[in-house]
């Protein structure tokens, strides 16, 4: 598997995903502002990968601070985390990582600032190592839902490019292939930035998986024709009741799958769950640049000048349309509010 993000040569090394599939280009990010723009421009993307980027980004932001006073250090740390949090508002993993890093600083507040910096970097590395394990576990559980000969529909990119090196929804697909199952993957192109055609199709072909690319509006016809056995998508934030925010168009697929009686699965790590939100109505939805819709990669115009645009990056799939949620701690089935609490938080029924 390719490494989407890592710490190398005293910098954050990422794949510039805006260059794929035409060019595999790596960027070495050495300052916080460059990282912010890389996240915003989606040079690095995918909820778990954004968590790693946020954690390493905090270290970038504080590593050169000269203060020896924790109060002053804490103010700078707060400024750095607030800045990173403005890059992408929907991805829960980004905020989860920031909270985790800040907790390390507070827990060790009586130690020298130099030591706290080292502990922050160590925690960021720990998040990287954990993501590798978590994605493999999601793959193990998700593979059990895939039968030999299955035709699977997916949207956006939930593979190695969205995580550290394996994937969530695509992780289940990779695991199924490793287990010798013959599978066919239909990939929605995923307008407007084409993460399906540019990234997912590229990943799957590199891994020798039978891949068929479709436009987003072909999904209903495929289901009607009986060509889809199950749908697997990822998530950027999941509310306490199981409502799931994912790339715009995911809700469409859930509605279609329900109508055609096709299983619809969400695959995500526990770090994507936001227990502070009771339902999907509370999930913040990122509104992106209108040029993503009116232009092809901000260059060639495909709409009349001055056309009004509505461009939410995500939609929310109600939990009632989700057959099961695949996590590293197992497969969660309805009733979600009770079973999410039991499975992920260890609270009794």
C-alpha positions, 0 to 999 in steps of 0.5 A: 500500500502507498503511504498517504502521509508520514513524517519524513526529513523533518517535514510532513510528507504527503501525496498531492492528491490534486495531481492524481491520477496523472502524476504521483507527486509528493509534497514536503510541508514544513510550516503551518500555513502550507499545511492549512492550504494543503488541507483546504485545497484537498491535497490531503483529504479523507477523515483519518488522514486529516486527523494525522495531518492535524496532529502533525500540524500542531507539532509544526506549529509549536516546535520552534516556540522558544517560551519556557512558560506553560501558560504562554505555550498553551496560548500558542497551542490554542492558537495553532489548533484553532487555525487548523480547525478552520481548514475543514469543518466537517471531518470529525477526525481532524477535531478528534486529533486536535483534542487528543494532542491538546490533552497530552499538553495539559496532562504534562503541563508541569514538565519542561516545554521541550519535553511537552513538544516531544510528547506531542510529536510522539502522540502524533506518531502514535495516531499514525500507528493506530490508524494502520491497525484500525483500518486493518480491523475495519477491513477484517470486519467489513470483509465478512459482509462481502460474498464471493462474486459480489458487485459493490458500489462505492463513492468518493475515496475511502482507501489508502489515500484517505487514511495512512495506508489501507482504507476504511470502506476500501479496506473491506474490499482490499481484505476481501481480495486478500481472502481470495474473493472475486469481486467487482467494484463500481465506482461513482465518479463523485462530482464535483472534484471526481475523487472516485474517478481520480483517486479510487479508480486509480487505487483499485487498478493499482491493486488489481481489482476489477473496477468499473467507473460510472457517473454519479447519476448511473447508480439507480439504473445499475441497481434497477438492473440488479448489478449491485449487491451492496453499497459501502461508503465512508464517513466524515462524522457520525452522530450519536444516533448513527446519522452519518455525514459523507461526501455529497451523493452518499445520501442519494445512494442510501435512498436508492439502496433502501428502495431496491432492498440492497444493503447499505454500509458505512465504514469508519473508525471510532474517531469519526463518531461525535457523541456530542451531536445527538443527530445528523441535523447538528453536523456542520456541513462545509460549503466549498468554492463555487468554482468547483462546480462551474469550472473543471478543476478551476480552469475551464468554465462549464457554466455561464459566468455569474451562475449561482452555485450551491456546493455543500461538500457533504450530505447526511444519511439518516441512520434508518437508511444504514444497514450497519456501521463497520468499525474497528470494534465490530459491526454495529447494527440497529438500534444505533443509539443504544448499540453505538453506546454499548459497542464504542463507549462500553456502557451497558444496555 
